[in-house]
C-alpha cells in the first residue's frame, strides 16, 4: 500500500529503479522530498539506506516487467486501493529497458528479442495505461515520462530490437499525448532521449564483437573522449526537463532541446 503523507508530497513512480539511470533518478527525487516508488525485479539496498538516512519516503515493489500484464495490474490495483489521492502531483517514469546482445537481428535469440520488446515497449505501454486509468479522477497534475533514445530516431545496425522498442515508445507517446490533450485534466506525456550515459548498456556495446556490431568503435571513442554522462549527471538533466513548465508541449524530445 502506498504510504499517506501528512503534508502533500509529489508521488514519483520509476521503473528500472535498482541501478543505472533509474537508481539515480530515484535518489535525486528522494533528496527532493518526493515519495518514490521504485519498480524493479529486486530492491536496491542503496536506495533503502539513502531513504533511511534522509528520513525520505520510499516504496520498492518487486515486479518483473517481462510479465507486463501482471505488473500493470499490480500498479493499477495499488493506486486504486489508495482511494482519494494525498499527493501534490503524480508522475510515472518508464525507464526500464533490456538490450539484446549486439549483432544482426537474424542472429539474435528469439527469446532475448521477445523479452527486450516486452520490457522496453509493452511494459511501458501497459504501465502507462494502468497509471492513466487509475488516476483519471485525480484532480492534480499528472505526468508520464518515457525514457527513449536517439536510436529510436536513428537506426543502427546491430541494435534492431532496441531501435524498434524506442521508436515504438516515441510514437505511442505521441498518440496518447493527443488523447490526453482532449481531456479537461489530461496528463502530460513526453518520450525523452536522455543523452549518452555510461551504463551497463554502454559496457555491453564497447565489448561487442566488431564483426557482429560494426558501430562498436563509435562507442569506444565516446568513452575515450569523455563524452558519456554518469547516471547522476544524466538524471539531473532528465529531471530538469521533467520539471520544465512547458513539459508536454513536445511529446518527443531530447534533454539537449532548448
Number of C-alpha atoms within 10 A of each C-alpha: 9 16 11 14 12 8 9 14 18 20 23 24 24 24 25 26 30 23 20 21 25 24 23 21 28 28 22 16 20 21 13 11 16 24 26 28 20 28 27 21 17 16 18 16 10 13 24 16 12 15 20 12 9 11 12 19 20 22 18 20 18 13 21 17 26 19 14 20 17 16 20 21 16 16 21 20 14 13 19 16 11 13 11 12 18 20 21 15 18 23 21 22 26 28 23 24 23 20 22 23 21 27 20 15 16 8 11 17 11 12 9 15 18 14 19 21 23 22 24 28 26 21 25 30 22 19 26 25 15 22 25 21 13 18 19 15 12 17 14 17 15 22 23 26 25 26 25 29 23 18 17 20 14 9 14 15 14 24 21 20 22 26 22 18 25 26 22 19 26 25 15 17 25 18 12 19 22 15 12 15 15 9 10 7 15 20 22 23 29 28 27 27 23 23 17 18 21 18 15 12 16 18 13 16 23 21 14 19 15 14 9 15 20 16 19 20 14 12 19 15 13 16 17 10 9 9 14 19 17 15 21 18 14 22 24 15 18 22 16 12 23 21 9 9 8 10 17 22 13 15 22 19 21 20 16 12 8 5
